[in-house]
Structure formats: structure tokens, C-alpha cells
Amino acid sequence: MAAQDRLTIHIRLPPALLKRLKLAAVKNDRSLNSEVAYRLERSFSIDDADRDEALKLLADVAAIIGGKMR
């Protein structure tokens, strides 16, 4: 990504959250910035396959619960 394609922002985070992000960055071999960007991107990227799988699992659970209640 070219420098002109990036925007700098400043955010305030609770110390505990910042600590968790820093630990995750080290664990995942990323910079803190990369870890935050990765997690933000991932939060927006639930694709149709994930959504369909979640709906299928919910339907299965509903069928099991419905079957036991009868």
C-alpha cells in the first residue's frame, strides 16, 4: 500500500485492550499497526460461506432443541 493510500488516526484504548493487542501482535509476528488493521479488516469480512455455515448450524441446533421439546 502506497503511503498516500494510508490515513493516520489516533485512538484511545483501555490499557488492558492495548496489552492484548500488543501480545497478539507479538504472537502473530506483526507490528501493532498491522495487528489492528488485520483485526479490523477481519471484522468486516464475514463472507457468504461463513454466514451460510452459521445459519446451518443454528438451524441444526433449533431442530435438536425443537425435537427434544416435543
Summary of the structure (lengths in Angstrom):
residues: 70
radius of gyration: 19.2
end to end distance: 57.2
largest distance: 61.8
contacts: 115
relative contact order: 0.06
helix: 71%
strand: 0%
